[in-house]
């Protein structure tokens, strides 16, 4: 139909290590997943919940992490604004990068979209760790430039979208996960106690 917006797969990473109005981190993630659907993102598959040590080591309680595969006709900037709204509704305050938080929702990818352009995405993707800790992008970068480095994103993401491939590197989520050092992957452990809703039928 003329004028109809295309629907894109959306990859979202979730994390929390402080209680929110919804309760402890696992209940906050459950509330956030429910909120995604209420605000127009159709969640297709949710990963199990995982426990991950806080970074840097000893900086706070362990995180609870998860990932979701959703779909939406919204633009990436509209999706990001929605994620920030849900974070704020659960008490997220953006005062310290990589600090403790009640809720962290990262837009990992939106289909094969590259933003703002391949050169900028590659520059941020190749940024050394020391620079990552000091520099913050002033615009949306897609796919998320730190995706390939983060076990706490790739392990749950492999549960929901193992075959999604990075539009610039060509690596799949499964390949990126398997390329991580075993020690990093082993830090991400399943939370058997988490309140996980069964996968939706596709």
MIKOL-747475 format. One record per residue (C-alpha): x, y, z; residue in three letters; residue number from 1. Coordinates in steps of 0.25 Angstrom, whole numbers, padded with zeros to 4 digits. Example, Ala and Ser with C-alpha at 12.3 -4.5 7.8 and 13.67 -1.06 7.14 Angstrom:
     c1     c2     c3  type  seq
   0049  -0018   0031   ALA    1
   0055  -0004   0029   SER    2
//
This chain:
     c1     c2     c3  type  seq
   0000   0000   0000   UNK    1
   0005   0014  -0004   UNK    2
   0011   0021   0008   UNK    3
   0011   0009   0017   UNK    4
   0024   0009   0026   UNK    5
   0033  -0003   0026   UNK    6
   0034  -0012   0038   UNK    7
   0048  -0014   0043   UNK    8
   0054  -0025   0053   UNK    9
   0059  -0017   0065   UNK   10
   0069  -0023   0074   UNK   11
   0069  -0018   0089   UNK   12
   0078  -0021   0101   UNK   13
   0073  -0019   0115   UNK   14
   0080  -0018   0128   UNK   15
   0078  -0014   0142   UNK   16
   0085  -0015   0156   UNK   17
   0077  -0006   0165   UNK   18
   0063  -0007   0169   UNK   19
   0052   0002   0163   UNK   20
   0038   0004   0166   UNK   21
   0035  -0009   0159   UNK   22
   0043  -0016   0169   UNK   23
   0057  -0023   0168   UNK   24
   0064  -0023   0155   UNK   25
   0058  -0036   0149   UNK   26
   0044  -0030   0152   UNK   27
   0048  -0017   0145   UNK   28
   0053  -0024   0133   UNK   29
   0039  -0031   0132   UNK   30
   0032  -0018   0134   UNK   31
   0041  -0012   0123   UNK   32
   0038  -0023   0113   UNK   33
   0023  -0021   0116   UNK   34
   0025  -0006   0113   UNK   35
   0031  -0008   0100   UNK   36
   0018  -0015   0095   UNK   37
   0009  -0004   0101   UNK   38
   0017   0007   0094   UNK   39
   0017   0001   0080   UNK   40
   0028  -0009   0079   UNK   41
   0023  -0023   0076   UNK   42
   0033  -0032   0084   UNK   43
   0034  -0045   0076   UNK   44
   0044  -0053   0085   UNK   45
   0050  -0050   0099   UNK   46
   0063  -0057   0104   UNK   47
   0064  -0063   0118   UNK   48
   0070  -0054   0128   UNK   49
   0085  -0055   0132   UNK   50
   0094  -0050   0143   UNK   51
   0106  -0042   0140   UNK   52
   0117  -0036   0149   UNK   53
   0116  -0020   0149   UNK   54
   0127  -0013   0141   UNK   55
   0137  -0008   0145   UNK   56
   0138  -0020   0155   UNK   57
   0133  -0017   0169   UNK   58
   0126  -0004   0165   UNK   59
   0113  -0009   0169   UNK   60
   0103  -0021   0170   UNK   61
   0102  -0031   0159   UNK   62
   0094  -0028   0147   UNK   63
   0082  -0035   0142   UNK   64
   0082  -0035   0126   UNK   65
   0073  -0040   0115   UNK   66
   0071  -0037   0100   UNK   67
   0058  -0036   0092   UNK   68
   0055  -0037   0077   UNK   69
   0044  -0028   0073   UNK   70
   0038  -0021   0061   UNK   71
   0033  -0007   0058   UNK   72
   0030   0003   0047   UNK   73
   0036   0014   0056   UNK   74
   0049   0021   0052   UNK   75
   0061   0018   0060   UNK   76
   0061   0032   0067   UNK   77
   0047   0029   0070   UNK   78
   0050   0016   0076   UNK   79
   0062   0022   0084   UNK   80
   0053   0032   0090   UNK   81
   0043   0022   0094   UNK   82
   0054   0014   0101   UNK   83
   0058   0026   0108   UNK   84
   0044   0029   0113   UNK   85
   0043   0015   0118   UNK   86
   0056   0016   0125   UNK   87
   0052   0030   0132   UNK   88
   0039   0024   0136   UNK   89
   0047   0013   0144   UNK   90
   0056   0024   0151   UNK   91
   0067   0024   0141   UNK   92
   0076   0036   0143   UNK   93
   0087   0039   0133   UNK   94
   0098   0044   0142   UNK   95
   0109   0034   0141   UNK   96
   0113   0026   0129   UNK   97
   0114   0011   0132   UNK   98
   0109   0014   0146   UNK   99
   0099   0006   0154   UNK  100
   0085   0008   0149   UNK  101
   0071   0004   0151   UNK  102
   0069   0001   0136   UNK  103
   0077   0001   0123   UNK  104
   0071  -0001   0110   UNK  105
   0080  -0001   0098   UNK  106
   0076   0000   0083   UNK  107
   0086  -0010   0078   UNK  108
   0081  -0011   0063   UNK  109
   0069  -0007   0054   UNK  110
   0069  -0017   0043   UNK  111
   0081  -0014   0034   UNK  112
   0081   0001   0037   UNK  113
   0095   0008   0038   UNK  114
   0095   0021   0045   UNK  115
   0099   0032   0043   UNK  116
   0108   0026   0032   UNK  117
   0118   0015   0031   UNK  118
   0130   0023   0033   UNK  119
   0125   0028   0046   UNK  120
   0120   0015   0051   UNK  121
   0133   0008   0048   UNK  122
   0141   0019   0055   UNK  123
   0133   0017   0068   UNK  124
   0133   0002   0067   UNK  125
   0149   0003   0066   UNK  126
   0150   0012   0078   UNK  127
   0160   0007   0089   UNK  128
   0154   0003   0102   UNK  129
   0161   0015   0109   UNK  130
   0154   0025   0099   UNK  131
   0141   0018   0101   UNK  132
   0141   0021   0115   UNK  133
   0143   0036   0113   UNK  134
   0136   0039   0099   UNK  135
   0121   0038   0097   UNK  136
   0115   0039   0083   UNK  137
   0106   0052   0081   UNK  138
   0097   0044   0072   UNK  139
   0090   0030   0070   UNK  140
   0101   0020   0065   UNK  141
   0095   0008   0059   UNK  142
   0098  -0004   0060   UNK  143
   0102  -0001   0074   UNK  144
   0117   0001   0073   UNK  145
   0121  -0007   0085   UNK  146
   0112  -0019   0081   UNK  147
   0124  -0028   0077   UNK  148
   0131  -0026   0091   UNK  149
   0120  -0029   0101   UNK  150
   0117  -0043   0105   UNK  151
   0105  -0038   0114   UNK  152
   0099  -0033   0101   UNK  153
   0103  -0044   0091   UNK  154
   0100  -0056   0100   UNK  155
   0085  -0053   0102   UNK  156
   0084  -0047   0088   UNK  157
   0089  -0061   0082   UNK  158
   0076  -0067   0089   UNK  159
   0067  -0057   0081   UNK  160
   0074  -0054   0068   UNK  161
   0086  -0063   0066   UNK  162
   0087  -0061   0051   UNK  163
   0085  -0046   0050   UNK  164
   0098  -0041   0043   UNK  165
   0105  -0028   0045   UNK  166
   0103  -0019   0032   UNK  167
   0117  -0015   0032   UNK  168
   0125  -0026   0037   UNK  169
   0116  -0038   0032   UNK  170
   0118  -0045   0045   UNK  171
   0106  -0052   0051   UNK  172
   0102  -0050   0066   UNK  173
   0106  -0065   0068   UNK  174
   0120  -0062   0062   UNK  175
   0122  -0050   0070   UNK  176
   0118  -0057   0083   UNK  177
   0127  -0069   0080   UNK  178
   0139  -0060   0077   UNK  179
   0139  -0054   0091   UNK  180
   0149  -0060   0101   UNK  181
   0143  -0071   0109   UNK  182
   0145  -0064   0122   UNK  183
   0136  -0053   0117   UNK  184
   0125  -0062   0112   UNK  185
   0126  -0070   0125   UNK  186
   0123  -0058   0134   UNK  187
   0109  -0057   0128   UNK  188
   0101  -0068   0135   UNK  189
   0086  -0072   0134   UNK  190
   0077  -0067   0145   UNK  191
   0068  -0079   0148   UNK  192
   0060  -0071   0157   UNK  193
   0056  -0060   0147   UNK  194
   0041  -0058   0144   UNK  195
   0042  -0061   0129   UNK  196
   0030  -0061   0121   UNK  197
   0029  -0072   0110   UNK  198
   0033  -0068   0096   UNK  199
   0022  -0062   0087   UNK  200
   0018  -0070   0075   UNK  201
   0024  -0065   0063   UNK  202
//
